[in-house]
Each structure stands twice: as C-alpha cells, then as structure tokens.
Amino acid sequence: MPWNEPGGKDPWGKRPKDQGPPDLEELLRKLTARFSKLLGGGSQEGGGKGAVAGIFIIGAALIVAWLFSGFYIIDAGERGLVLRFGRYIDTTGPGPHWHLPYPFETVESVAVDLVRDAEHQASMLTEDENIVTIDIAVQYRVKDAADYVFNVRVPDTTLRQVMESAVREVVGANTMEFVLGAGRADVGLDTRNIMQRTLNQYQSGLQVITVNLQHAQPPEAVQPAFADAVMAREDEVRFRNEARSYANGIVPQARGEAARIIQEAAAYRDKVIAAAQGDASRFKQLLTKYRNAPRVMRDRLYLDAMESVLSNSGKVLMDAQSGNNLLYLPLDKLTRRSGEAAGMNNMPSLATPQASGLSGGRTALRQPRSLKGREGR
C-alpha cells in the first residue's frame, strides 16, 4: 500500500501528515547520518566528519568515472573526428584513444574504407542531336573524413548531382554512334575524371573509384530503326572484311602466278638459248667434219635425212632388175599400215615394224641407185 495513502507506512519512519512534498533538509540529514554509520561515525561530531569524507569519496569516484568516459576505440577502416565544443580539433586513426570527456570534447567516427554505390539513369542529348538513355553506376569512398563531414552539407547527394552533371557533359560532347558503340569505356573514364576534379574543387573528401556505363540505348520509340541501322553497320563491316580477305587472297595468288609465268619464261628462254647454242655447236662440229671429208659427210647427212623421212611412212622395197613385168602391190595392207603408222606417231613410243614385204621402219636391202649415182660425184 502506498505510504501517502491512509494506512500506508512512511519509508522514512513517519506517517505522512499531509499530501505536501517531503522536507529536503530532513532527507539530506538522514542520508548524511546513514553515510556516517557506513563510515563508522559514532557521535554527532564524528558523524559530520564522516559525512564530509563520504561526499569527498563519492565526488572523487564520480570524477574518476567522468575521466574514464573519455576513452574510446576507433575500429579498423574508420577515422575519429575529435570535436572540442563542436569545433574540429584532430583526426585519430584505428585503436584506443582518449579525449576530454563530455561536454568538453566529443568524437564522431567515419567509415573511410567502405565502398559506397550511386546510380543514375536519364535520357540525354548527344552532340549530333540524338537522344540516348544512359544508366550509369559509380563506386566511391571517403578520402578525407574531416572534409567529408564539415565542408559539404550532404556529400552523398552532392556526389549524385556531380555525377549527373558530368555524364551529361560527356554525352553532350560526343555523337550517338560513339556513345553506343566503341566509346562506352571512354564515356565512363571521362565521367570519372570530371567528377573527381569537381569533387576536389568542392573539397568534399570523396574519391571516385570506378564509373561503369551499364546501359546505353536509344529511346524505345526509335529502337527498331536503330536496330536496323546497327545491322547495316555490322553488314558493312562484314562486307569490308570479306572484301579485304578476298583481296588478301587473290593478290598473293596473282603475284605467285606472275612469278611462275616469269620463271617459266626465263626457263623457256634459257632452253631456247641452250638449244640454239647446241645446234650452233653441232653445226660447227659438222662443218669441221665436212671440211675434212666432204663426200662422207654428204652421204651421212643424206642417209640421216632419208631415215627420218622413211621411218614415218609405209613403204615397199622391190628389186627391179630381178622382177617381172607384173607387179603385185598390196594396197589394202599399205592403206591399213599407213593408218596404223599415223596412229603410232601420236603415241609416246613406236612399235617395231614386222619384217615383211611391207615395212614401217628402216629396212636397207640394198643401196639406192640415187646413192650409187652420187658416188661418182
């Protein structure tokens, strides 16, 4: 039952006489008496001294606890900003530290190794007055904790605004084909450089790590036409590559053919020259032999010429002196033999004629009369 209600018991040993507040002097006196008993005080004078000593000890304990409240620990990847009456004093690294306890100094920790993300998507105008939709992502971290906290009111929002401004500047300075094609990496790199330069001017304490151009495409209304244009460019590149490949194949082939023809011509020239030189040398040798024995050389040349002529034709040898007036000429065999001889001339090798009345080769039965007549010359 509450002590201030009827029938309640006063915690200080007395029943409440009214509903007014308790006497503070009486409470203080009772507390002092109790501390005196705890400290071994006996008389009233001793109790006063004990109370003073107790208050001193309590005050000393409070002061020690207050001083111990100034110890703090900064985790790895963080920096501590020491503020004295709200003014920046120093930056502390990871580990245990001490500062003047509250309300003189306070510490604010900032994560500097944490990689933060920011994304932005918008439609932008290119240099050739085309519209592209850009989706860009940025990774950044805190480079200077003091600048990050004190120089810019909202650093993360400032970075997003700088990112949008930088990417619009880069896209506006390039054509649509460059942004959507081979210049995607350059757009990200240029955006990063512009962002870092602007953030350094603001002394924001932020460092841009990477800028990735995730998506870059034309507006949905013109995407079919743009796809056709892209296919046309791809076909152009493919046709150029095919033409270049064909040229690279046909030109060396033509050069090889020309070199082969030149070599064949040179070989034919050398062959003709060698044949002419051989004929000239042979003629000179025959001339020397002819000068030494003209008659023998004339007969030899005649026999060689007759051998060359008669070896490719059908012939019949007869003895006119011992023969009769009626001669039998096998015309059918001569005709057939002539056809066979003509066919054999087209073959690589010639068959040896049979030894009969008809002969396709050289058959010297007797010396011709014309040769006998030439001996007397």
CORCORNOR-V506530 format. One record per backbone hydrogen bond with DSSP energy under -1.0 kcal/mol. NH is the residue of the N-H (numbers start at 1). CO is the residue of the C=O. If there is no record, write none. Layout:
<<NH & CO> <NH & CO>>
This chain:
<<5 & 2> <8 & 5> <13 & 10> <27 & 23> <28 & 24> <29 & 25> <30 & 26> <31 & 27> <32 & 28> <33 & 29> <34 & 30> <35 & 31> <36 & 32> <37 & 33> <38 & 34> <39 & 35> <40 & 37> <41 & 36> <47 & 43> <48 & 44> <49 & 45> <50 & 46> <51 & 47> <52 & 48> <53 & 49> <54 & 50> <55 & 51> <56 & 52> <57 & 53> <58 & 54> <59 & 55> <60 & 56> <61 & 57> <62 & 58> <63 & 59> <64 & 60> <65 & 61> <66 & 62> <67 & 63> <68 & 64> <69 & 65> <70 & 67> <71 & 68> <72 & 97> <74 & 95> <78 & 75> <79 & 110> <80 & 92> <81 & 108> <82 & 90> <83 & 106> <84 & 87> <85 & 104> <87 & 84> <89 & 82> <92 & 80> <95 & 74> <97 & 72> <99 & 70> <104 & 101> <106 & 83> <108 & 81> <110 & 79> <112 & 77> <113 & 77> <116 & 140> <118 & 138> <120 & 136> <122 & 134> <124 & 132> <126 & 130> <127 & 174> <129 & 126> <132 & 124> <133 & 217> <134 & 122> <135 & 215> <136 & 120> <137 & 212> <138 & 118> <139 & 210> <140 & 116> <141 & 207> <143 & 205> <144 & 205> <148 & 144> <149 & 145> <150 & 146> <151 & 147> <158 & 154> <159 & 155> <160 & 156> <161 & 157> <162 & 158> <163 & 159> <164 & 160> <165 & 161> <166 & 162> <167 & 163> <168 & 164> <169 & 165> <170 & 166> <171 & 167> <172 & 168> <174 & 171> <179 & 175> <180 & 176> <181 & 177> <183 & 178> <184 & 181> <187 & 183> <188 & 184> <189 & 185> <190 & 186> <191 & 187> <192 & 188> <193 & 189> <194 & 190> <195 & 191> <196 & 192> <197 & 193> <198 & 194> <199 & 195> <200 & 196> <201 & 197> <202 & 198> <204 & 199> <207 & 141> <209 & 139> <210 & 139> <212 & 137> <214 & 135> <214 & 212> <215 & 135> <217 & 133> <222 & 219> <226 & 222> <227 & 223> <228 & 224> <229 & 225> <230 & 226> <231 & 227> <232 & 228> <233 & 229> <234 & 230> <235 & 231> <236 & 232> <237 & 233> <238 & 234> <239 & 235> <240 & 236> <241 & 237> <242 & 238> <243 & 239> <244 & 240> <245 & 241> <246 & 242> <247 & 243> <248 & 244> <249 & 245> <250 & 246> <251 & 247> <253 & 249> <254 & 250> <255 & 251> <256 & 252> <257 & 253> <258 & 254> <259 & 255> <260 & 256> <261 & 257> <262 & 258> <263 & 259> <264 & 260> <265 & 261> <266 & 262> <267 & 263> <268 & 264> <269 & 265> <270 & 266> <271 & 267> <272 & 268> <273 & 269> <274 & 270> <275 & 271> <276 & 272> <277 & 273> <278 & 274> <279 & 275> <280 & 276> <281 & 277> <282 & 278> <283 & 279> <284 & 280> <285 & 281> <286 & 282> <287 & 283> <288 & 284> <289 & 285> <290 & 286> <291 & 287> <292 & 288> <293 & 289> <297 & 293> <298 & 294> <299 & 295> <300 & 296> <301 & 297> <302 & 298> <303 & 299> <304 & 300> <305 & 301> <306 & 302> <307 & 303> <308 & 304> <309 & 305> <310 & 306> <311 & 307> <313 & 310> <331 & 329> <334 & 330> <335 & 331> <336 & 332> <337 & 333> <338 & 334> <339 & 335> <340 & 336> <341 & 337> <342 & 338> <343 & 339> <344 & 340> <345 & 341> <356 & 354> <359 & 315> <365 & 363> <372 & 368> <373 & 369> <374 & 370> <377 & 374>>
